[in-house]
Amino acid sequence: MPQLGVPELILILVIVVIIFGVGRLPEIGSALGKAIRGFREASSGEPKKTESAEPPTKDKGEQN
């Protein structure tokens, strides 16, 4: 596979800007990042770790 140098990357970036426009680049970057993150999570085989919220604590003035 041929190596991509700086001139090739600049040419690709210019073509992407011409096709999609400057306004849509953040949307495309965000979607691409989410896709890569999802692919990595799926390929690792580990379920996504979510931070569990701490159970609510009772105030000292509250009693049952």
Protein Blocks (a to p, Z undefined) as FASTA:
>chain_A
ZZddfklmmmmmmmmmmmnopmlmmmmmmmmmmmmmmmmmmmnopacdddddddddddfk
lcZZ
